[in-house]
Amino acid sequence: MKQFRKNLHWYILGFLFGCTLFIWYAVAWEDRGGKLTVAFLDIGQGDAIFIESPTGAQMMIDGGPGAIVLRELGKMMPFYDRSIDMLMVSNPDKDHMGGFIDVLDSFKVASVIEPGTVGASAEYKTLEEKIQEEHATHLIARRGQVIDLGGGAHFEVLFPDRDVSGMTTNEGSIMGRLVYGNTSIMFTGDAPQNIEGYLDGLDGKNLHSDVLKVGHHGSHTSTSAEFVGYISPTIAVISLGIANKYGHPHKETLDTLHQFGVNILRTDLQGRIVIESGGETVRVKK
């Protein structure tokens, strides 16, 4: 006891120093500087995108195939942040939603939005059970919905515009634009070219976006020349695994993007890809 009293001032100093470090750590994470951050996570063959608005609202579009998403989130979120505002399942196939099972086990989730198609995997059934256990607000995506992320950032749902429960999981993918100021990013899930063409007819030049998240991991079944022409992106991001068994990205897709002079970024080559927007321009964070 005497020894403890003798060293008490050192213990107090150590405690105060630790508190100071924690405060500086928290301030560093919270200093967003009015930026929208979009991180295409390195989760192998699949999609997982983490979004943080200028006000700190957090949204994930897809969670990849499994628990690897937690490691990636640890690089994007401070350790003390254990909540996420929204999970969006663009497509109920395992490579898009399997990791959300682990996310729901590790984070408090306020809401989940799905397209309305039904996955065939055991993981999909488990995910639906986890969503119910979480008591999260459960939404079905419909064209015209606008998800307000705060600070002027919002996500516009462009498709589905109908009940897609009878469609294939790819055809029923959620497609939409993340908008902040004069910048935007187009998300396409695994939507095939016939659905891209449907949107071309509905929206035409209104599809224009600075960044395109390439559909179906670069498969030739998506990313038609007409669709890319309407979007006119400066950057295209392809999320896929190294030497994947599907041969993604396909040459046809790369040729189309090269035809329009698009800067192509790939998670299999570059790992995690982080894009920031201040509302006027987008940039790839080094």
N, C-alpha and C positions, 0 to 999 in steps of 0.2 A: 504493500500500500504506500509506503514511504517512497519507494522507487517510482510509483505511478505519479504521486504528487510532485516529485522532483522533476519529472519529465513532462508534466501536464502542459506547460507552455509550448513544448514542441508538438504535442499531439494537437493542440488547438491550431497552431500555425499550419500543420500538415492538413488539417481538416479545411481550413480557410483556403489554402492553396488548391486543394482538390475541388472545392466549390468554384473557385475562380476559373480553373481549367474547364470545368463543366459548362459554366456560363459562356465562356469564349467559344467552346465547341458548339453549343446550341445556337449562338448568334451567327457563327459561320454557316451553319446549315440553313438558318432561317433567312439569311440575306439573299433574297432572290433577285433584287434589283429590277423588279418589274418585268421579269422574263418568264416565258413559257418554256418548259423543258419537256422534251419528248425523247425517251430512251428506248431504242430497239434492242432488247436484251439478248445476250448471247446464250441461248438455251438449247442449241442444237437444231434438229429438224422440227420446226414449228414456229409459231408466232407468240411473242410476249412483248407488249409495249407498256412502259410506265410513263404516265403523264403527270406533271405537276404544274398547276396554274400559277400565275403571278401572285395569287393570294394564298397559295399553299394547298389548295384542294388537290386531291390525288385520285387518279383514275387509272385502271389497267384495262387495256384492250387485249384480251387473251392471256393465258398463263403458261403456254408451252406444255410439253408432255408430262412433266413431273416435278419433283422437289427441287431440281436445279434452279428453278425460278427464285427460290428463297435466297440462294447465294447471290444472285444478281440483284435482288431487291436490297440486300445488305450493303451493296455498293452505292445505291441511289438514295437510301433513306437513313436517317440517324437511328442509332440503336434503340433510343427511347420512344420512337414513333411506332406504335403498334396498331395503327388504324388506317384503313383505306376507305375513301368515300364511295367509290363505285367500281365494280367489276363488270366488264362487258365481254360476253361470250359471242364472238363474231360468228362462230361455227362450232357445233357441239361435237366435232371429232376430237379424239384424244390429244392430237398435237397442238390443239388450240386451248383446251380446257383442263387437261389432266393436272396441271400444276395448281389450278385454283383450289383443288382439294386441300393441298398443303397450305395455301394462302389463308383459306378459311379456318384452318386449325391454328394458325400462327398470328392472325390479325383480326381485329374487330372490323367487320365490313358493314357499311350502312345500306348499300343497295346493289342489286345485281340486275343486269338487263341482258336478255337473250333474244334470239331471232324468232323462236317459236318452232324451229325444226327439232327433231328428236334424235339424239345420238344412240348408236347401237351398242356402245361399249359398256362394260361394267363400271368404268370410271365415270361415265355420264350419270348412271343411276346413283352412284355414290355422291356425286356433286349435287344432284337435286336434293338428296337427303341432307347434305351439309347446309345447303341454303335454307332449308326449312328449320334446321336446328339453330341456325344463326339468327333467325327472325329478321333477316334483312328484307327491305322493301324489294319486291320481285316484280320486274317490269318486262313486258314484251315490246320489242322495238317496232315502231311504225314510222313511215315517212312523215316528216313534218315535226317530229319531236325535236326539241332543242334542249340539250343538257347544259345548263349554266355552270361553268367551273369557277366563276368569279374573276374579277379584274379585267373583264372584257373578253375572256376566253370562253368558247362554247363549242359543243359538238353538235352538228346537224345530221340527223338520220335521213338518208336518201333512199334507202331500201332496207328491209321489205316495205312494200306499200299495200300488203294484203296478208291474209293468213297463209303462211308458208309451211304449215305442218305436214302437207302432203308432198312437198318438194324435196329434192335431195339436199343433203346438208350443205353442199357447195353452192347450189343455186339459191338457197335461202340465206346465204351469208349477209350479215349486217354490213352495209356500205355507208360511208358518211365522211364528212369533212370536219376537221378540227380547225377552228378559225380563231385567230387572235390579231386584232387590228387589220392591217392590210396583208397578212400572211395566212396561209392555210396548208393543211396536209390532208391528202386523200387516203382513206383506209378502205380496203376492198375485201378483206377476209380471203376466202377461196373462190370468190365469184367467177364463174366462167364467162366466156366472151358473149354468150347470148344475153346474159344479164347486164354486162357492160353496155352492149348495144341498146338494150332497153333504156338504160339511163342516158345514153347519148341522145335518144329520141326525146326524153323528158326534159333534160337540162342543157344539152348542148354546151355552149361556151361557158355556161355558169358552173361547169365542173372544174374550171381552171384552178389549179393549186400549185404552190411552190414545190411541194414534195409529194411523191407518189409512193405509198407502201405497195409494192408490186404484189399482185394477186397470186395466190396458190404457190408461193415460194419460188416463183420464176417459171412455173410450168407453161408450156405452149398453149394450154387450154385457156389461159387468161392473157390479159395485156394485149388487146388488139391494137393495131395501128390507129384506127379511128378513135378509140378511147384515149390513147396516149396523146393524140393530136388535140382533142378537146381539153385535156388536162394541162398540156404544155408545161410539164414540170421541169425544173432545173436540176432536181435531185430525185433519184429513185433508190429506194432501200429494199433489198431482198433479204428476207429472214429465212435461213436454211442451215442445215448441218453439213459439216465437212464430208466430202465423198459420200453423200447420201445415196441410197439405193434407187432413188427415182431419177437420178441424173439431173436434178435441178441445180442451177437454172438451165433451162433448155436454150439451145442456140437461137431458135426463132425469137424468143423473148429478148435476149440480149441484142439481136440484130435490130429488132423494132426500136428498142431504147436508143441504140447507137444512131439509128436513122434520124432521131429527133435531137441528137446531140445532148442527151441527158447524162449527167454525172451519176454513175452507178456505184452504190455502196452495198457491200455484202457482209453479213455477219459471219459467214464461213471463212472469209478472208481477213476481215478487220475486227472481229469480235463485236463487243457492244458498240452501238452507234448512237451518239447523243446529239440531238439537234436542238438549238435554242432559237427563240424568236423574241425580239424586243417589240414586235408589233409592226415594224416596217420592213425588216429583212430577216431571213433565216440564215443560220450559220451552223456548220458542223463543229462541235466542240472538240478540240484536240486533247 
